[in-house]
Amino acid sequence: MSIMSLANSLMLDFRCFIVPRFVYATGEAFANDRTEEMYLSSAEVKERLHELAEITTRLAGAIESVDLL
């Protein structure tokens, strides 16, 4: 719930659309951390990022189909 004040400020002050999903990852989710070869090694985090991308794409398509003016 602590993120709500930031989200409300972004929505009201800057007219941002907030995607209601979060993906948290710690350093343990990455291999070769802090190198040029660093990559995401956690299957769980990859799946959550994929889900976030799908939802964001779906929401963007829905917004695009609405005449906002």
C-alpha positions as CSV (number, residue, x, y, z in Angstrom):
1,M,0.0,0.0,0.0
2,S,3.0,2.3,0.4
3,I,3.2,2.8,-3.3
4,M,-0.3,4.3,-3.5
5,S,0.8,7.8,-2.7
6,L,3.4,7.7,-5.5
7,A,0.9,6.1,-7.9
8,N,-1.8,8.7,-7.1
9,S,0.7,11.6,-7.6
10,L,1.7,10.2,-11.0
11,M,-1.9,9.7,-12.1
12,L,-3.2,13.0,-10.9
13,D,-0.3,15.3,-11.5
14,F,1.2,13.8,-14.6
15,R,-1.8,12.0,-16.1
16,C,0.1,8.7,-16.1
17,F,-1.6,5.3,-16.5
18,I,-0.4,2.8,-13.9
19,V,-0.2,-0.9,-14.7
20,P,-1.3,-2.6,-11.5
21,R,1.6,-5.2,-11.4
22,F,5.0,-5.2,-9.9
23,V,8.0,-7.4,-10.5
24,Y,10.6,-7.4,-7.8
25,A,14.0,-9.1,-8.3
26,T,17.0,-9.3,-6.0
27,G,20.6,-9.9,-7.1
28,E,20.0,-13.6,-6.7
29,A,17.7,-13.5,-9.7
30,F,20.7,-12.6,-11.9
31,A,23.7,-14.5,-13.1
32,N,27.1,-12.9,-13.6
33,D,25.7,-10.0,-11.5
34,R,27.4,-6.6,-12.2
35,T,29.3,-7.7,-15.3
36,E,28.7,-7.1,-19.0
37,E,27.5,-10.7,-19.3
38,M,24.8,-10.3,-16.6
39,Y,21.5,-12.0,-17.4
40,L,18.2,-12.9,-15.7
41,S,18.5,-16.5,-14.5
42,S,15.4,-16.8,-12.4
43,A,12.6,-18.6,-14.3
44,E,10.0,-17.2,-11.8
45,V,11.1,-13.6,-12.4
46,K,11.2,-14.2,-16.2
47,E,7.6,-15.5,-16.1
48,R,6.4,-12.6,-14.0
49,L,8.1,-10.1,-16.5
50,H,6.5,-11.9,-19.4
51,E,3.1,-11.6,-17.7
52,L,3.7,-7.9,-17.0
53,A,4.6,-7.3,-20.7
54,E,1.5,-9.1,-21.9
55,I,-0.8,-7.1,-19.6
56,T,0.9,-3.8,-20.5
57,T,0.5,-4.6,-24.2
58,R,-3.2,-5.5,-23.7
59,L,-3.9,-2.3,-21.7
60,A,-2.1,-0.2,-24.3
61,G,-4.3,-1.7,-27.1
62,A,-7.4,-1.0,-25.1
63,I,-6.4,2.6,-24.5
64,E,-5.5,3.1,-28.1
65,S,-9.0,2.0,-29.2
66,V,-10.6,4.7,-27.0
67,D,-11.0,8.2,-28.3
68,L,-9.7,10.3,-25.4
69,L,-10.4,13.7,-26.9
